[in-house]
Amino acid sequence: MSTTAVHTSPYSGSWYPGERGELEDLLDRLFTDSESRTGNSLLPGGAGFVVPHAGLMYSGTVAAAAYRHLLNRPIERVVMIGFSHRGSAPGAWLPDAECYRTPVGDTLVDRDAVELLGDEKSLRKTPEERVCDHSVEIQLPLLQRVAPQAKLVPVYIFQLKAQTRHAVAKALARLADGRTVFIASSDFTHYGHAFNYEPFPADHRVSDRLWSLDHAVVDGAAGINDEMFLNTIRDTGATVCGFEPISLLLAIVNELERGEEHYQQKLDYQTSGEITGDFHHSVSYMALGYFPYSSMLLNEADQAALMDSARQTLDRYRRTGEREPIVTQRSSPALARPCAAFVSLHKRGELRGCVGMSEPVEALSRAVPEMALAAALDDSRFPPLGRDETDIDMEISVLSPLKPIASRADFRVNEHGALLEAGFQRGLLLPQVATEFGWTAEDFFKGLARKSGARMSVYDDPSTRIYTFRAQVIH
C-alpha cells in the first residue's frame, strides 16, 4: 500500500480560515474566549478528552476548553479517534498519511506507533482518502496551537462490535506512557428538521430541554463504561454523531483505570442555537476530560488556605453574629475551580452539623466558608451553633466528580462515598462514615438507604441510580 507523504487538509479555507495569520488570530480569540468562559483552573494529567468538531467559529471555543489542558504538558503523541460522516467499511482504520498540513503547520504521524498498531488484527491500514473527514482534521489547528511538537495517530472507526471495540481499546491503551493523550471527536445532540430529529418543539423551552438531553448523555459517559454509555444513547435517542469514538475512548480509559481510578470532568458546553439565536437548527458542543483522581487533589497550601478561611468565617460569626463568608485571598487556580464539597462540625467527637453540595456550583474558595456557616446554622438535625461554643472541630471533604456505577459490586468500602437517587428519595454518605463506624459495604448501603428514606428493596429497582465518589478530607 502506498503512503501519502503529506496530506493537505481539504477543510482549510472552508471550515476555518485558509490563511495562516487569519487562522492564528481566530485561534487566539477562541482560547481567550474559552478562559473567559471557564476560568484558568486547569487540571493536570488528563488522559483523554471528548472534543467537538464543527467549524471553528461554532465549536472552537468549547473545543479550546479541552485543548487548554494540554498547554505546558510534555505531550509527544495524540491518538485522535474520529469517524467518517459519509460512512466507511466496518472496523478500525489507520489512514496511510505521513503528515497532515494546515495553514499553521505540519503534524507528523507517529509512524512507529502506526506500524505497531497495524500488526493488530483489530486495526487495519487504509488509504487516507477513503476515510478523510473533518472529525479528525478540524482538530488539527487546535492541536498545533497547544502541542505543535506532538505526533499524531489518527484512528477512524465505524460500526465496531463490542469485542472489537475492547480489542482496539487494549491495543491503543498500550500507547499510554504519560506523554500520550487520547481524543474522541464528537458533537452532541443534532436537533432540527434537517437532522430528522425533533423530539420536542423549538419553543422557549428548547434550550433547557437540549441541556437536559445532552447532560443525560454526559451522565451516561461518567461511569467510564462503554456499555453504560451506549445504553444511554439508546435510551435517550440522542443524536450524538461520534458516539462510537466516545465509547472507544471510555473503553481505553477503563483500561487505564487498572492503574488509578479516573473521573470525568465537564469542561464546557454550548449550542449553536445559543450562538446563532436560532434553535430550529442546533448542534450541541461538549468538552469532557478524563483525569486520574490524584490530579484533583489539593496541595498542602491550598488545604491550609481553605481551612483557615472556614475557621475565620466561624470566628467572625461568633464575634459579631454576622453571617458573611471570609474567602481566602490565596491566588490559586485549584481553589477557583468549581468543586463539590462538604463541611462537617464535631463537638467532643460527636457530629454537630454537616452541610455540603454533591455537584459543583461555585468556586471552592467561596463554597467552603459558606458551607461552614451552613453546617453551623442550617443543619436541621441540630440547633444553630451558639456564639459561645468554641470547642468545635472542623472537617472539610473535597469531592471528586460523581461516577455512576452499574452494580454495587463496583463500590469500594472505605474508599468511596455514594449518592443514592430513587425517584424523589435521595441520600449521600461520605466515604469516611464507613471507616468511623467500621462498616462493611453491605452496612454502608443499608445506611445509605436509611439516609435516603428508602428500604433495601430500592436497590432492586432498575431505575435506582448509585453514584460513587472519593473525598479528600482536610482536618
N, C-alpha and C positions, 0 to 999 in steps of 0.2 A: 504494500500500500504506500503510495507516495505521500509525503508530508508537506503541507503548505508552510513555506518558510515564514512569511509574515501575513497575517490576516488583518486587513484594514477594516475597521468596524463600519458596516453599512448604515449604522444609526447616527453616525456623525453628520451634523448638518440638518438633521430632521428631529430626532428625539432630544438632541441637545446641540448647542452651537458648534459649527464646524471649524471655527477659527480659534486658535489657541488662547489668545488674550481674552476674548469674549467668554470662552468656556471657563477659564481660570477665574474671571470676575464672578461668573454665576456660582461656581463652587465656593468662593469666598462668602458670597451672600448666603448660600444655603447653610454653611457651617456657623456663620454668625447668627442667623435666624434660629438655628437649632439650639444654640446655647441660650438665646433669649427665651426660648420656649421651655427648655428643660433644665436650665441651670448648668453649673460647672462641676457637679459631683459625678465623677466617672468611676465606676467600679473596675478594679484591675482584674486581669486573668480570665476574661470571658473566653469560654471555649468555643461557643457558637452563637450565631445571630440569625434572626429572620429579618429580611430587609425587602422593602417594596421595590418594584421595578417599572413604574410608569415613567413617562417623560420627566426629566429632572425638574422642570418648572412646577410639576404637580407633586411628585412624591419625594423629591430630593431633600427637602428639609427633614422629613421623617427619617429617611434613609441615613442622613448625616448623624442622627442621634445614635445609630449603631456604629457607624464608622469612626465617630469621635472616640470610641472606646479602644480604637487601635492606635491612636496617637501616642507617641513616646513609648511604644512597646517594640521589642525586638522581633517583629513579625517577619518571618522569612518565607512563609508559604501560606497561601489561601486556597482552600478547597471550595470552589464555587459550584453549588448544586442548583441547576436550573432545569428547564424543560422546553420543548418546542411547542409554541402555541398552535402551530399548524399540524402537530402530531408527528409521531415517528414510529418506527418499529418498537415493539415492547422490549424493555431491557434497560441496562445502564450503559451509557456510551461515553467514550473518551474521544473527543474530536482530535484530528491529527495536526492541528496548527502548532507551530513552534513559538509564535509570538503574536500578541494582539496589539494593534496600534490604534490609538485615539489621538486627537489633536494635542493632548498634554503629554504624550509619550508612549513608550512601548512597555508592555508587560510580558516578560518571558514566561513560557510554560515550563514547569518543572519536569523536564523530560525523564529524569531518573525515576521520579515518582510515577509518572505515567507508564513507563516501561514496566515498573514493578507491579502496578495495578493491572496492566494488560495481561499479566500471567495468571490473573484470577479468572476462573470460569464465569464469575458473575458480572464481570466488566469486559466490554469489548470496544475495540477501536472502530472509528468510522470517519469518513471524510467530513471535514468541518462544514461544508455547505449543506450536508444532509440534516444537520441539527441547528445550524446558526439561528440564534434567537435573542431578542432583547432581554430575556430573563437573565441571561448571563452578561451580555455586553453592556447593558445600561449601568451595570455595577462598576465597570472598569474605570471611568473617570473619578468616581468617588474613592475607589481603592487606590488609584495612583496619587490622589491628593494626600492620603494619610500614610501610605506604606509603599512608596514608589520602588523600593528595593525588593518587595515581595514577589515571589514567583507564583504562578497560577496553576492550579489543577482543575480544569473545567470538567464537570460531570453533568451530562444530560440524562434524565430518567423519564421513563414512560411506562405506565401500566405494570409496575413491579408487583409480583405476588409477595406475600409476607415472607416466605422462605428466602426468596431472592433479596428482598429488602434487608433482611437481617444479615445475609452473607455479604452484601455490599457494605453495610454498616461496619461489620467486623473488619473488612479489608481497609476501609477508609480510616477507621479509628486507629489502626496501626501506624498511621502517619502522625498521630498526635505526639508532639515532643516538647511542648511548651512554647514553641515558636511557630506553630501551625494553628490556623483558625478556620472554622467551618462556617460557611454562609449558605443559607437556604433562601432562594429568591422567590418571593410570592407577594402578590397583592391580596387583600382580603375581600370582603363582600363586593360583588359587582351587581349593582341594583339598577333596574330600569327596563323599559321595553326593549332596548337594543340588546340587552343581555338575556331577554326572556325570563326575567326574574323580578316579579313584583308581588311579594308575599303580603305587602301592606301598601296602602295608598301614599302618594307623595304629598302628604299634608303637613301640618305644623308639627306632627309628632315623628316624622320620618327620621330626623336626625337622632332622636333618642332611641328609636327602635333599631336603627343601624348600629348605634353604640352597644345596645344590649346584645344584639346578634353577634357582633364582632367579638365582644368580650366573653360571650359564652364559648366561642371557639378558642380564645386565649386561655380560658379556664381549662378547656379540654387538653390544651398543649402543656399546661403547667405541671401535669403529672409526669412529664418526660417519659411517656409511654406511647409508642406509636399507635398501638391498637386503641387505646383510650381516646387519642386524638381523632383517629379515623371514625370511631363510633360517634364522636361529637359532630363531625362533618355530616355523617349520615342522619343523625337525629335532628340536627338543626336545618339541614338543607342549604347551608351557607355556601355561596358560590366563591370559594377560595381557590383561585386558579392554580396556585402552587402547593396544593395540599400534599402532593407526593414529595417534593423537596423538603417540606416541613416534616413529614413523617419520617423521612430518611434521616434528617438532622436529629430528630428526637431519638431514633434508634442508635445513632452514633454517640450522642451524649449519654444515653443509657449505658453504653459500653464503657464510657469514661468514668461513670459513677462507681465502678468497681474500685476505683482508687479513692474517690471522695464524692460525697453527695453534692449534687448541683441543684440550683434553683433558677426558675425563670423570673426575669425582671422585665416588666413593661417599660420601654424606653421612650416611646412617643406614639401618638395616634392622631390621625386626621383623615378627613374625607375630601374627595374632590368637590363634592357638593358644598362643603364649607368654604372651599377656595373660590369656586365659581358663583356660588349663590343659587345654583340650580340642582335640586335634589331629584329631579326627574331622571337624571342620568348621573349616577355617583359610584365611584370606586373608593373603597376604604384602604388606607395605608397604615400599616402597623410595623413598628420596630420592636423586636424582642431580643433579649440577651439571656444566655445560659451561663451561670457563674458558679464556681465552686464555693461552698459555704465559707471557707477561710477568707475569701476576698471581701466578704461582707462584715468582717469583724472590725470593731473599733480599736484603735491603738490605745495605749495607757493614758496618753494626754487627753484624748477625746473622752474616754471614760471618766476621767477625773473632772473634766470640764462639765460634763452632763450632771454628775452627782453634785458638784458644787453649786450649779445653777438651781437644781431642785432643792437642795438644803437651804440656800439663801432665800428661795421663794417661801418656804415654810417659815423660816426665821422671821422674815418681814411680816408675814401674816400674824405670827404670834405677837410681834411688837406693836403693829399698827391696826390689825384687823382688815387690812387691805388685801383684796383678792386680785393680785397682779403678778403674773409670772415674771421672773427675772431670767432673761435669756442670756446665755453665755456670750461673751464678746470674743471668744476664740474663733478666729477665722479658719474654718476647716471645711473643705468640701464634703467630708463624710458626715458632718453634723448638719449640713444644709440639705442632705438627702431626705426626701420623704420616706418614712420608715414606720412600721407598726411597732408599738412598744406598750409595756405595762409598768406601772409603778405600784409597789406593794409596801405597806407600812406594817411594822410589827412592834408590839409593846410587851416586853418581858417574854419574848418568844411566841406570843400569840398574835394572830392576824388582827390588824387594827383598821385595815382598809386596802382595797386593791381595785384599781381602775386602769383601763387601757383601751387600745384600739387594735383590732386584728388586721385592719387594712390601713396602708399609709394614707394620710390625709394632708399632713403638713410637715415642714422640716423638723427633723428630730430635735434640734436645738430648742425649738419652741414647744413641741408636743410634750416633751418630758416635764418641764416645770408646770405646764398646765395640768398634766395628769397627776402630778404630785399634789396640787391643790384639790383636784377632784377626788383623789384617794383619801385625802384628809377630811373632805367636807361633803362629798356627794355619794359615797357608798351607802346605799340604803340599809345595809345589814348592820351598820354601826352608827352611833351618834357622831355628830361633827366633832372634829378634833378640838379640844379645849385649848385656849391660848396659853394656859399654864402647863399643858402637857409637853414635857421636854424629853422624856426618856423613850424616844421613838427611833427605831432602826428602819432604814430605808433600803429597798432593793429595786433596781431598775432592770427590766428584761427587754432587751432589744431583739425583736423577732425577725427571722428570715421571712421571705415571702411564703404564702400558703401553698401547699402542694397536695392536690387531690390524690387519694390512693384508691386502687381498685379493690383492695382487700385489707382487712385488719392485720393480716399477716405481714404487711409492709410496714407496720408500726414498730418502732424500736423503743422499748421502755427505757426510761432514764436519759434518753437522747432526744426524743420527740415530745413536743406538746401536740395537742389535737383540738380541732374545732369540729363540732357536730352540727349539721344542718338537716332538719327533718320538718318540712313544712314551715310552720311558724315557731317551731321549737329550735332553740339554738343554745349551745353551751361550749365553753372553752376551758381547758385546763393547761397550765404551763407545764413544761417538762419536769421542773424541779418538784412538783407536787408528788410525783411517784417516788422520788428519792426521799423526800421528807417523811412519807408515811410507809416506806418500804413496800410499795405496791408492786404486784406483778402486772403484766399487760392486761390480763383479764380484770384485775382490780381497777386499773385505770379506766377501762371502758365502762365498767359499772359506775364509777364515779362521774364519768363524762355524761352518761345517760341521766344520772340524778341531777347533774348541774343543768341540763337542758330541759328537765321536767318530763323526760321520756322513760319508757320501760326498755328493758334489754331487747325486747322484740323489735325495737326500732332498727336494729342492725340487720334484720331480715328483710326490711323494706328496700326494694331496689332503687327507690327514689331518694333514699338517705345518702347524704354526701359527708364524707370524712376527709378533712384536710389535716396534714401534719405540718409541723414547722420546728425549727430549732430556735433557741434563745441564748443570747449572750447575756449572762447575769452579772450585773455590777452591784457590789455590796458597798 
